[in-house]
Amino acid sequence: MVEKLIELHKNSYSPYSKYKVSAIAVMKDGVEFKGVNVENASYGASICAERSAILSAISNGYKKYDFKELHVMVASGEVGMPCFQCRQVISELFNKDCIVYCYSINGDCEKHTVEELCPYPFGEDDLK
């Protein structure tokens, strides 16, 4: 997975931050969806790699809880974690026991369950 994520960094569009991020969402049936961060001069219009991969899966017909795991890599020597916007999307669409693998460009890895990353989720029950 590390090599795939490193190769995927080439597709990142990050001219402002220079902070390349790649992600691969793996579905329960083994299909993989790739994503990279895509920045925009209007920063709010940017999208993170994690959401790019997850939304690609949804756009291709997958549903809530079809996800098996998520792999995320930042192009730095430190292990990067999903931002809180991404954590919100992850907590909505992944089972709480799914694993999120977070890598550095050096291949260092930390893994966390969705429940660990999102201990106090906001979800559909909060809207009732």
C-alpha positions, 0 to 999 in steps of 0.5 A: 500500500505504501508504494501505491500511496507514494505514486499517488502523490504525483496526482496531488494538486497542492500549489499553495501549501505544498502539502501532498496527501494521498488516500486509498479507500478499500471496500469490503469487496476489495475494490480500491478508490484513490484520492488526492488533495486538490487545492484551490485559490479559494481555499474553501473549495479545496478537498482533502485526499480522504474525502476525494477517495471516499466520495469517489466510492459513493459516486461509483455506487457504494453505500454507507458501511461498504468501506473496509479501511482507509489508508492516508499518506502525507508527503512529509517525515511525520505521520499525518492524521485526517482533518476534522472535516474528513473525520466527520465524513469517515464517521458517517460512512464507515463502521466504527471498528474500521481501521484508518491507516495513517502513514508518513512518506517514510512508511511509518504507520499509525492505525486507529479505529474510526471510533478512536479517531472520532470518539464523539461523533455527530450523526443522524441521531443528533438531527432528530 
